[in-house]
Amino acid sequence: MLANADAVATVGVRDIAAAREFYGKVLGLREGDPGDCKMAEILFFESGRSRIQVYRSEYAGTNQATAITWDVGDRIGEVAAALTSRGARFEHYDLPGARLEGDIHVMDDMGVKAMWLKDPDGNILNINGR
């Protein structure tokens, strides 16, 4: 039923202006057209073929799990450097079988590299590569 429908990641934030700055300027996402949505406190961002909906919520930042994941393939080092230059601060986690190279968690046994950061409201964002 939903196999051919597009999905949208939805993230709650407390401050729409701070979210616009972070998702637009720090992450470099293009702000999208809201279409028929008439809500004042909602933003849409384009990310590849996906969309991210950011809306004001009193529950912003209460999720303790990853909210959005991007796969950047072999560009993870380049992406880390670009985000750092724009003021991103990465989270470091103690993960079994992972070693830290700068801000990138390297999991050789899985062939994965990953990094995490938080938006201004504490929503956890993940970037995967190889």
URVENRA-V822191 format. One record per residue. N is the residue number from 1. RES is the residue in one small letter. PSI is psi in degrees with one decimal (* if undefined). OMEGA is omega as a letter, one per 20 degrees, with the letter a starting at -180 (NA if undefined). D_CENTER is the distance of its C-alpha to the mean C-alpha in Angstrom with 1 decimal. Layout:
# URVENRA-V822191
[[N	RES	PSI	OMEGA	D_CENTER] [N	RES	PSI	OMEGA	D_CENTER]]
This chain:
# URVENRA-V822191
[[1	m	-43.0	a	27.3] [2	l	2.1	a	23.5] [3	a	-31.0	a	23.4] [4	n	10.5	r	23.5] [5	a	143.9	r	21.4] [6	d	144.1	r	18.0] [7	a	154.4	r	15.3] [8	v	128.2	r	12.8] [9	a	136.8	a	9.7] [10	t	126.6	a	10.8] [11	v	128.3	r	9.5] [12	g	138.3	r	12.4] [13	v	159.3	r	12.9] [14	r	-32.1	a	16.2] [15	d	106.4	a	16.4] [16	i	-39.9	a	15.7] [17	a	-43.4	r	16.8] [18	a	-37.6	r	14.5] [19	a	-42.1	r	11.4] [20	r	-43.5	r	12.9] [21	e	-48.1	a	13.4] [22	f	-55.1	a	9.9] [23	y	-34.5	a	8.0] [24	g	-51.2	a	11.2] [25	k	-44.5	a	12.7] [26	v	-52.2	a	10.5] [27	l	-19.4	r	7.7] [28	g	23.8	r	10.7] [29	l	147.2	r	9.8] [30	r	130.7	r	13.2] [31	e	128.7	a	14.2] [32	g	170.8	r	15.9] [33	d	128.8	r	19.2] [34	p	-6.2	r	19.4] [35	g	-129.5	a	22.3] [36	d	-2.2	a	24.6] [37	c	123.4	a	22.4] [38	k	4.7	a	24.4] [39	m	134.0	a	22.4] [40	a	-31.1	a	22.2] [41	e	52.5	r	19.2] [42	i	139.8	r	16.6] [43	l	151.3	r	14.4] [44	f	136.0	r	13.3] [45	f	143.9	r	11.0] [46	e	135.2	r	11.8] [47	s	100.0	a	9.8] [48	g	-128.9	r	12.6] [49	r	8.3	a	14.6] [50	s	164.0	r	12.0] [51	r	148.7	r	11.5] [52	i	127.5	r	9.1] [53	q	124.8	r	11.5] [54	v	125.0	a	11.2] [55	y	155.9	r	14.5] [56	r	131.0	a	16.6] [57	s	140.1	r	17.4] [58	e	-13.6	a	19.6] [59	y	10.2	a	17.7] [60	a	138.2	r	14.4] [61	g	7.5	a	12.9] [62	t	-12.4	r	15.5] [63	n	127.7	a	13.5] [64	q	9.1	a	14.0] [65	a	169.2	r	12.1] [66	t	132.1	a	8.6] [67	a	-39.0	a	7.2] [68	i	141.9	r	4.9] [69	t	135.2	r	6.0] [70	w	145.2	r	6.8] [71	d	116.3	a	10.4] [72	v	8.8	r	11.8] [73	g	-133.6	a	15.3] [74	d	7.7	r	17.5] [75	r	12.9	a	15.6] [76	i	-39.4	r	13.6] [77	g	-42.6	r	16.0] [78	e	-42.6	r	16.0] [79	v	-42.1	r	12.2] [80	a	-45.7	a	12.5] [81	a	-43.4	a	15.5] [82	a	-44.5	a	14.2] [83	l	-39.9	r	11.3] [84	t	-41.5	a	14.0] [85	s	-19.7	r	16.4] [86	r	6.6	r	14.3] [87	g	5.5	r	14.3] [88	a	142.6	r	11.1] [89	r	125.9	a	12.4] [90	f	149.3	r	11.5] [91	e	146.3	r	12.6] [92	h	127.8	a	15.5] [93	y	149.8	r	16.6] [94	d	94.3	a	20.1] [95	l	132.8	r	19.6] [96	p	131.9	r	22.8] [97	g	8.9	a	23.6] [98	a	146.3	r	20.9] [99	r	153.5	a	21.7] [100	l	125.7	r	19.7] [101	e	98.2	a	20.1] [102	g	-120.3	r	18.9] [103	d	3.9	a	15.3] [104	i	125.9	r	15.0] [105	h	123.3	a	16.2] [106	v	121.9	r	18.7] [107	m	85.4	a	20.0] [108	d	-39.6	a	23.0] [109	d	-23.6	r	24.5] [110	m	-7.7	a	21.5] [111	g	30.8	a	21.0] [112	v	143.8	r	17.3] [113	k	141.9	a	15.4] [114	a	152.3	r	12.2] [115	m	153.1	a	10.3] [116	w	147.6	r	8.3] [117	l	166.9	r	7.5] [118	k	145.6	r	7.8] [119	d	176.5	a	7.7] [120	p	-19.6	r	11.4] [121	d	2.2	r	12.1] [122	g	6.6	r	11.1] [123	n	132.9	a	8.3] [124	i	126.7	a	7.1] [125	l	141.6	a	3.8] [126	n	141.1	r	5.8] [127	i	120.4	a	7.1] [128	n	151.1	r	10.6] [129	g	-166.3	r	13.7] [130	r	*	NA	17.4]]
